[in-house]
């Protein structure tokens, strides 16, 4: 969907397709009909934005095959769908039965991560609508924090320099600007705004910046206004915003039904206690109020004593789009955990999942409208 900031800047709002399991081009096209088209129809949207997730083999196939890329663009256009952003965080197998730490591999110390991201840039240049100002790609925040030493940091820095050079080559060849945003996440080398500034501000900030995930920001117990001020002071652009909400509670035993085997659910307390997964946090009995890296539906508050960090999302949107100029123009709803929610909350059919995602997008659109943008 497209919204408009009072300054006249178009704002793109869509949903991330990493909630779906397909990893080849045929499967991705099938997902458009199963989910994206029904979502667009429910929202009565002329055009629906997708934050497309392409596993590495599909990205390589499309980047190497202009005919295949044109076919995918045609399939999107025919269904009233558009792509201005790609999710390049998971490399592959993101909806496998067990993902956990595997999602952080390969990391930015490797050539594989660089090659994958540049493949995505070539693909996105071919998918961007003609009137889009630029494209964006989100990626992992360098790597998991352990192990991470000086040699790994140097290797990652070299690859970021090569990434910026490669993006410049894509722009020279296609005329399309693609930027990459590194997504701070609990447990990673870059978890907080302070760490983002420390690790990324020396990069080419014309093409590289931050992907701000609002559930992650909340789990770090950061205030949106202060975080955005720090990023601006360091000259780090916000390339993309992921609209997401985490779980929060002062009664952690209510979280037991959310412990599950597929994804990591890093847990942080207001007092600064940390655990790398919800099972660990429950076993240790961390004191105080918890925030848990568990992306939950934006529009459906869980039963008390559980709550979500949706207030952080609202505060962030007020900062991001409430000023004279927007601080970002790409907004992606990213709730990839629909299929691991507690059984009573989990969609049982594709139609139910499409209805849930449509509800989230409607919620996100409403929050942005209340922050001052127009439809």
Backbone torsions as a table, in degrees:
resi	resn	phi	psi	omega
1	UNK	NA	151.8	177.6
2	UNK	-115.7	133.8	174.1
3	UNK	-120.2	174.9	-178.1
4	UNK	-136.5	129.6	174.6
5	UNK	-76.0	150.8	178.0
6	UNK	-54.3	-24.5	177.2
7	UNK	-71.8	-11.2	-175.8
8	UNK	100.2	-7.4	-178.9
9	UNK	-70.4	127.4	174.0
10	UNK	-70.0	139.9	176.2
11	UNK	-117.5	132.5	-177.9
12	UNK	-101.7	128.7	178.0
13	UNK	-125.7	126.0	178.5
14	UNK	-148.5	-168.1	176.4
15	UNK	-128.0	151.0	-176.5
16	UNK	-86.2	131.6	-175.8
17	UNK	-87.3	10.6	176.1
18	UNK	-72.3	-1.5	171.6
19	UNK	-74.6	-15.5	-179.2
20	UNK	-102.2	151.2	-170.8
21	UNK	-89.8	-14.8	-170.7
22	UNK	-61.6	139.3	-178.2
23	UNK	-125.0	1.6	173.5
24	UNK	-117.9	166.3	-172.2
25	UNK	-64.3	-40.4	179.1
26	UNK	-61.0	-42.6	179.3
27	UNK	-66.8	-36.3	178.3
28	UNK	-63.7	-42.8	178.5
29	UNK	-63.5	-41.1	178.3
30	UNK	-61.0	-36.8	178.7
31	UNK	-64.6	-29.0	179.2
32	UNK	-59.5	-42.8	-179.0
33	UNK	-76.5	-33.6	-177.8
34	UNK	-73.7	-31.8	-171.8
35	UNK	-127.6	-56.2	-169.4
36	UNK	-63.9	-44.5	-179.1
37	UNK	-65.1	-47.0	175.2
38	UNK	-59.3	-36.2	177.6
39	UNK	-64.4	-45.8	179.1
40	UNK	-59.1	-43.0	-179.5
41	UNK	-65.1	-42.0	179.3
42	UNK	-61.3	-35.3	-178.4
43	UNK	-86.5	-5.9	-176.2
44	UNK	52.5	42.8	-178.3
45	UNK	-94.8	131.6	177.0
46	UNK	-61.8	-42.2	176.7
47	UNK	-134.7	134.6	177.1
48	UNK	-108.4	132.0	177.1
49	UNK	-86.4	139.9	175.5
50	UNK	-118.1	131.8	166.5
51	UNK	-90.3	87.4	-168.0
52	UNK	-71.1	133.3	169.9
53	UNK	-103.5	124.2	176.9
54	UNK	-118.7	118.6	173.2
55	UNK	-63.3	158.0	-173.1
56	UNK	-54.1	-44.1	179.3
57	UNK	-62.0	-39.9	178.9
58	UNK	-67.5	-39.8	178.0
59	UNK	-62.5	-42.1	179.3
60	UNK	-64.8	-41.2	179.0
61	UNK	-61.3	-46.2	-178.2
62	UNK	-70.3	-37.9	-179.8
63	UNK	-66.3	-31.4	-177.8
64	UNK	-89.9	-12.1	-173.0
65	UNK	-124.7	94.2	-179.0
66	UNK	-56.5	-35.5	-178.8
67	UNK	-66.8	-42.9	178.7
68	UNK	-63.9	-39.0	179.2
69	UNK	-65.9	-40.9	177.6
70	UNK	-63.8	-37.5	178.5
71	UNK	-64.1	-43.1	178.6
72	UNK	-63.7	-42.3	177.0
73	UNK	-59.2	-40.4	178.8
74	UNK	-65.4	-39.5	178.6
75	UNK	-63.7	-40.4	177.9
76	UNK	-65.4	-48.8	-178.0
77	UNK	-59.8	-40.7	-177.1
78	UNK	-64.5	-22.7	-176.6
79	UNK	-104.7	7.1	-179.0
80	UNK	69.3	39.3	-178.4
81	UNK	-121.5	147.1	177.1
82	UNK	-138.9	156.0	-177.3
83	UNK	-129.5	116.9	171.5
84	UNK	-114.7	-7.6	-177.7
85	UNK	-143.9	147.0	176.0
86	UNK	-121.8	146.9	173.1
87	UNK	-96.2	111.2	-179.8
88	UNK	-109.8	23.3	179.0
89	UNK	-77.4	-62.3	177.2
90	UNK	-72.2	131.3	-179.7
91	UNK	-78.8	-38.6	-179.3
92	UNK	-172.5	165.5	169.0
93	UNK	57.5	39.7	-174.1
94	UNK	-75.8	-20.3	177.7
95	UNK	-109.6	25.1	172.7
96	UNK	-64.0	163.8	179.4
97	UNK	-58.5	-35.3	176.2
98	UNK	-130.8	123.4	178.9
99	UNK	-114.1	-61.1	177.7
100	UNK	44.1	-126.4	-174.5
101	UNK	-70.5	-14.1	-178.6
102	UNK	-62.1	-23.6	-178.5
103	UNK	-65.5	-19.2	-179.2
104	UNK	-91.1	6.3	179.3
105	UNK	-121.3	142.7	-8.7
106	UNK	-69.4	150.1	-178.6
107	UNK	-100.3	-171.7	-173.0
108	UNK	-79.6	5.5	169.0
109	UNK	-82.1	-8.0	-170.8
110	UNK	-108.5	153.2	173.3
111	UNK	-69.6	-28.7	-178.9
112	UNK	-61.4	-42.4	179.7
113	UNK	-65.8	-40.8	177.8
114	UNK	-62.4	-47.7	-178.0
115	UNK	-62.4	-42.6	179.4
116	UNK	-60.4	-45.1	-176.1
117	UNK	-68.1	-37.1	176.9
118	UNK	-70.8	-33.8	171.4
119	UNK	-58.8	-44.7	178.8
120	UNK	-60.5	-39.7	179.7
121	UNK	-63.0	-41.4	178.7
122	UNK	-65.3	-39.5	178.3
123	UNK	-65.3	-46.8	-177.0
124	UNK	-63.6	-36.2	176.9
125	UNK	-58.4	-31.6	178.7
126	UNK	-84.9	-15.6	-178.6
127	UNK	-99.6	-19.3	-175.2
128	UNK	-58.6	134.4	171.0
129	UNK	-58.9	150.3	-175.8
130	UNK	-60.1	-30.0	-177.1
131	UNK	-96.5	6.7	178.3
132	UNK	-76.2	135.2	-177.8
133	UNK	-67.1	-33.3	-175.8
134	UNK	-170.2	171.1	174.2
135	UNK	-116.4	162.4	179.8
136	UNK	-136.4	150.0	176.6
137	UNK	-132.5	130.5	173.6
138	UNK	-96.3	147.5	-178.6
139	UNK	-146.4	169.0	-176.2
140	UNK	-71.4	155.1	-175.0
141	UNK	-81.7	66.1	178.1
142	UNK	75.9	-52.9	179.6
143	UNK	170.4	176.7	174.1
144	UNK	-68.7	149.5	-169.5
145	UNK	-70.8	-19.3	-173.6
146	UNK	-135.5	117.2	1.4
147	UNK	-84.6	152.3	173.2
148	UNK	-156.0	111.5	-177.3
149	UNK	-124.1	-175.3	-175.4
150	UNK	-63.1	-38.1	179.6
151	UNK	-65.3	-39.8	177.9
152	UNK	-66.7	-40.1	178.0
153	UNK	-62.6	-40.3	178.8
154	UNK	-65.0	-42.4	179.0
155	UNK	-62.5	-43.5	179.3
156	UNK	-63.1	-41.5	179.8
157	UNK	-61.3	-40.5	177.8
158	UNK	-63.3	-40.2	-178.7
159	UNK	-70.2	-32.4	175.5
160	UNK	-67.3	-36.9	175.0
161	UNK	-63.2	-42.4	177.9
162	UNK	-66.7	-35.0	177.3
163	UNK	-62.0	-48.0	179.4
164	UNK	-60.0	-41.5	177.8
165	UNK	-64.4	-40.8	178.8
166	UNK	-65.0	-38.0	177.4
167	UNK	-65.8	-36.7	176.0
168	UNK	-63.8	-37.8	177.4
169	UNK	-66.1	-40.4	176.7
170	UNK	-60.4	-43.4	179.6
171	UNK	-64.9	-40.9	179.3
172	UNK	-63.4	-36.0	-177.4
173	UNK	-80.3	-30.7	-171.3
174	UNK	-116.6	-17.2	-174.5
175	UNK	77.9	7.3	-178.5
176	UNK	-110.4	133.5	179.1
177	UNK	-89.2	125.9	177.0
178	UNK	-122.0	130.9	176.7
179	UNK	-118.0	152.7	-179.7
180	UNK	-117.2	131.6	178.9
181	UNK	-112.9	127.3	178.1
182	UNK	-88.7	128.3	-166.1
183	UNK	-101.2	99.3	177.2
184	UNK	-53.1	133.9	-177.8
185	UNK	-144.2	143.3	178.2
186	UNK	-53.5	134.2	176.7
187	UNK	89.7	-8.0	-176.2
188	UNK	-95.0	173.1	176.4
189	UNK	-55.2	-41.4	175.6
190	UNK	-110.7	102.5	177.4
191	UNK	-108.5	-37.4	-172.9
192	UNK	-113.7	167.6	175.1
193	UNK	-60.2	-41.5	178.7
194	UNK	-58.6	-42.1	178.7
195	UNK	-69.8	-34.7	176.1
196	UNK	-60.4	-44.7	178.6
197	UNK	-62.8	-43.7	-177.0
198	UNK	-64.6	-38.3	-172.3
199	UNK	-96.5	-21.1	-169.9
200	UNK	-117.5	-16.0	-172.0
201	UNK	-70.3	-14.5	176.5
202	UNK	-88.6	-4.3	-179.9
203	UNK	-76.8	174.6	176.9
204	UNK	-72.8	96.0	-173.5
205	UNK	-78.2	-1.2	170.7
206	UNK	-71.5	-31.6	-175.6
207	UNK	-119.0	-16.9	-176.9
208	UNK	-121.4	143.0	-179.7
209	UNK	-163.1	-144.1	-173.6
210	UNK	-117.2	139.0	164.4
211	UNK	-100.0	115.4	-174.4
212	UNK	-93.8	106.3	176.0
213	UNK	-93.6	122.0	-169.7
214	UNK	-77.0	-23.4	171.3
215	UNK	-69.7	-40.8	179.0
216	UNK	-64.8	-42.4	178.1
217	UNK	-59.1	-41.9	179.6
218	UNK	-66.4	-40.4	-179.3
219	UNK	-65.4	-25.7	174.1
220	UNK	-80.8	0.0	-179.4
221	UNK	56.6	39.1	177.3
222	UNK	-96.7	148.2	174.8
223	UNK	-88.5	129.3	-175.8
224	UNK	-54.0	-45.2	-176.3
225	UNK	-60.5	-44.0	-179.1
226	UNK	-67.8	-40.3	-179.9
227	UNK	-63.9	-44.8	-178.7
228	UNK	-67.1	-36.3	177.3
229	UNK	-63.7	-41.0	-179.5
230	UNK	-66.8	-41.0	178.0
231	UNK	-63.6	-43.3	179.4
232	UNK	-63.2	-41.2	-179.8
233	UNK	-62.9	-31.5	179.5
234	UNK	-86.0	-3.8	-179.0
235	UNK	74.4	22.2	180.0
236	UNK	-93.3	115.2	-179.4
237	UNK	-74.4	150.7	172.5
238	UNK	-91.9	102.6	-174.4
239	UNK	-74.2	-32.4	-172.6
240	UNK	-161.1	148.5	175.6
241	UNK	-120.5	128.9	174.1
242	UNK	-100.5	116.2	-178.8
243	UNK	-82.2	109.0	-174.7
244	UNK	-150.5	159.3	179.7
245	UNK	-135.0	138.9	178.3
246	UNK	-100.5	169.5	175.4
247	UNK	-83.7	147.0	176.6
248	UNK	-141.1	140.0	175.8
249	UNK	-164.8	150.8	170.3
250	UNK	-97.8	1.3	179.0
251	UNK	-125.1	79.1	-169.3
252	UNK	-59.3	-25.1	-178.7
253	UNK	-62.3	-20.7	177.5
254	UNK	-70.0	-9.8	-178.4
255	UNK	-88.7	-3.2	-171.5
256	UNK	-57.0	-36.7	-178.2
257	UNK	-74.3	-8.2	177.3
258	UNK	-91.6	-11.5	176.6
259	UNK	-69.5	124.3	-174.2
260	UNK	-149.5	163.7	-167.5
261	UNK	-89.2	-7.0	-171.1
262	UNK	-83.8	-53.5	-171.4
263	UNK	-112.3	154.4	169.7
264	UNK	-72.8	140.1	176.3
265	UNK	-127.1	75.6	-178.0
266	UNK	-58.1	139.1	-173.8
267	UNK	-122.4	133.6	179.8
268	UNK	-132.4	141.8	178.5
269	UNK	-106.7	159.9	178.7
270	UNK	-57.8	-31.9	-178.3
271	UNK	-82.4	-3.5	176.9
272	UNK	99.7	3.8	174.8
273	UNK	-70.7	148.4	-174.4
274	UNK	-136.8	147.5	168.7
275	UNK	-144.3	146.9	-175.4
276	UNK	-85.5	-6.9	174.5
277	UNK	-155.7	159.0	-176.0
278	UNK	-65.5	-38.6	176.9
279	UNK	-56.4	-45.2	179.4
280	UNK	-62.8	-43.9	-179.1
281	UNK	-62.2	-41.7	179.3
282	UNK	-66.2	-39.2	179.9
283	UNK	-66.6	-36.6	-178.2
284	UNK	-82.7	-22.0	-179.9
285	UNK	65.1	52.8	-178.3
286	UNK	-57.2	138.9	-178.7
287	UNK	-79.2	150.1	170.6
288	UNK	93.4	-169.4	-178.8
289	UNK	-79.5	133.8	-177.5
290	UNK	-105.3	147.1	160.9
291	UNK	-122.3	133.5	-171.4
292	UNK	-121.3	128.7	177.0
293	UNK	-69.3	78.3	178.1
294	UNK	-138.5	102.9	-177.6
295	UNK	-68.1	118.0	-177.9
296	UNK	-114.5	155.3	-177.7
297	UNK	-52.4	132.9	-173.6
298	UNK	-65.0	-33.7	-168.3
299	UNK	-98.0	-2.6	-172.2
300	UNK	-125.4	97.8	-179.5
301	UNK	-69.0	136.0	177.5
302	UNK	-72.2	165.9	-179.7
303	UNK	-70.1	144.2	174.9
304	UNK	-59.2	144.7	14.8
305	UNK	-90.0	15.8	177.3
306	UNK	-86.7	150.1	173.5
307	UNK	-142.8	178.0	176.1
308	UNK	-123.0	171.0	179.0
309	UNK	-92.4	27.9	176.7
310	UNK	-55.1	-33.4	175.9
311	UNK	-59.7	-33.3	175.4
312	UNK	-65.2	-41.0	177.6
313	UNK	-59.5	-45.7	-179.5
314	UNK	-63.1	-44.0	179.5
315	UNK	-62.6	-39.8	-179.9
316	UNK	-65.5	-42.3	179.9
317	UNK	-63.7	-36.9	177.7
318	UNK	-60.1	-37.8	178.4
319	UNK	-75.1	-38.3	-173.1
320	UNK	-73.2	-37.5	-174.7
321	UNK	-123.8	1.9	-175.8
322	UNK	-88.6	-5.0	-178.5
323	UNK	-93.5	-174.3	-178.7
324	UNK	-65.3	-25.9	175.0
325	UNK	-133.1	142.9	176.8
326	UNK	-70.4	146.4	177.6
327	UNK	-85.8	-9.6	177.0
328	UNK	-159.3	155.3	178.8
329	UNK	-123.1	2.1	178.5
330	UNK	-117.8	119.1	-177.5
331	UNK	-127.8	126.6	-172.9
332	UNK	-129.1	120.1	171.8
333	UNK	-72.8	123.5	-175.8
334	UNK	-129.8	84.2	174.2
335	UNK	-114.6	92.7	-173.9
336	UNK	-90.8	0.3	-171.4
337	UNK	-100.9	11.5	-178.6
338	UNK	-51.3	-39.8	-172.6
339	UNK	-84.2	0.3	174.8
340	UNK	-120.8	9.8	175.2
341	UNK	-61.6	158.4	172.2
342	UNK	-49.3	146.1	-169.4
343	UNK	-51.5	-39.6	-176.6
344	UNK	-68.6	-19.5	-177.4
345	UNK	-104.9	-5.9	-171.6
346	UNK	-84.7	133.1	176.3
347	UNK	-65.9	140.2	-176.9
348	UNK	-98.4	-13.9	-177.4
349	UNK	-139.7	161.9	174.0
350	UNK	-56.9	-36.4	179.8
351	UNK	-64.7	-38.9	178.7
352	UNK	-68.0	-38.8	176.8
353	UNK	-65.0	-43.7	178.1
354	UNK	-59.9	-40.2	178.6
355	UNK	-64.8	-39.2	179.1
356	UNK	-65.5	-44.4	179.3
357	UNK	-65.4	-39.2	176.4
358	UNK	-61.0	-39.5	177.0
359	UNK	-62.0	-40.0	177.6
360	UNK	-64.4	-44.2	-179.4
361	UNK	-65.0	-38.2	177.4
362	UNK	-63.9	-41.6	176.4
363	UNK	-60.5	-47.6	-178.5
364	UNK	-62.3	-43.5	178.8
365	UNK	-60.6	-43.6	179.8
366	UNK	-61.5	-42.7	179.5
367	UNK	-63.4	-38.8	179.6
368	UNK	-69.9	-38.1	176.7
369	UNK	-63.4	-41.5	178.6
370	UNK	-67.0	-24.2	176.8
371	UNK	-80.7	-4.6	172.2
372	UNK	119.4	-2.0	178.6
373	UNK	-86.8	171.9	-179.3
374	UNK	-124.2	156.8	180.0
375	UNK	-77.5	NA	NA
